[in-house]
Amino acid sequence: MEVGEAVSVIASFSQVYRIKPLRFRWSGRLFEVKDITYVWKSKEGRNEIYHFSVSDGNSLYELSFHTESLLWRLEKLEA
């Protein structure tokens, strides 16, 4: 299911530019990231976008992090 909404994310950033989402809040609920199944990067002009396929143990979500705006989005949900 396409979502395309801004979300709040708690993430860790390591020294080698590795980004790891830990939790995110969507529709008033807090979701804990239990597994990151896939990571990839895309570009829109100068904006680099990091995509994360993550699971909370029940569902699969696609989160994206936009480097120009520093905003996170929930792009997709697979229940």
JOTAPE-V778568 format. One record per residue. RES is the residue in three letters. PHI is phi in radians with two decimals (none if undefined). PSI is psi as a letter, one per 20 degrees, with the letter a starting at -180 (999 if undefined). NEAR is the number of other C-alpha atoms within 10 Angstrom. Layout:
[[RES;PHI;PSI;NEAR] [RES;PHI;PSI;NEAR]]
This chain:
[[MET;none;p;9] [GLU;-1.29;p;10] [VAL;-2.03;f;12] [GLY;1.14;l;14] [GLU;-2.06;q;13] [ALA;-1.21;q;15] [VAL;-2.37;q;17] [SER;-1.62;p;14] [VAL;-2.28;p;21] [ILE;-1.73;p;13] [ALA;-2.43;q;13] [SER;-1.89;q;11] [PHE;-2.15;o;10] [SER;-1.61;r;9] [GLN;-1.15;h;6] [VAL;-1.74;k;6] [TYR;1.04;k;8] [ARG;-1.58;p;8] [ILE;-1.87;p;15] [LYS;-2.35;o;15] [PRO;-1.18;p;21] [LEU;-1.89;g;17] [ARG;-2.60;q;15] [PHE;-2.53;q;19] [ARG;-1.94;p;15] [TRP;-2.49;p;14] [SER;0.90;l;7] [GLY;1.36;j;7] [ARG;-1.98;q;7] [LEU;-1.78;p;12] [PHE;-1.99;p;15] [GLU;-1.67;p;16] [VAL;-1.39;o;20] [LYS;-1.65;h;14] [ASP;-2.66;p;14] [ILE;-1.82;o;17] [THR;-1.58;h;12] [TYR;-2.83;q;10] [VAL;-2.34;p;15] [TRP;-2.60;r;10] [LYS;-2.24;q;11] [SER;-2.35;r;12] [LYS;-2.31;q;11] [GLU;-2.26;n;8] [GLY;1.14;c;6] [ARG;-1.47;i;8] [ASN;-1.36;o;13] [GLU;-1.61;p;14] [ILE;-2.12;p;19] [TYR;-1.68;p;17] [HIS;-1.94;p;20] [PHE;-2.29;p;22] [SER;-1.64;o;19] [VAL;-2.24;q;22] [SER;-2.27;q;19] [ASP;-1.76;j;15] [GLY;1.72;i;11] [ASN;-2.06;g;8] [SER;-2.25;r;10] [LEU;-1.96;p;18] [TYR;-2.24;q;21] [GLU;-1.95;o;22] [LEU;-1.81;q;24] [SER;-2.29;q;25] [PHE;-2.08;p;20] [HIS;-1.73;o;17] [THR;-1.25;h;14] [GLU;-1.26;g;10] [SER;-1.68;i;8] [LEU;1.07;k;9] [LEU;-1.77;q;14] [TRP;-1.83;q;22] [ARG;-2.36;q;20] [LEU;-1.64;o;23] [GLU;-1.53;g;19] [LYS;-2.50;q;17] [LEU;-2.44;p;17] [GLU;-2.14;o;11] [ALA;-1.43;999;8]]
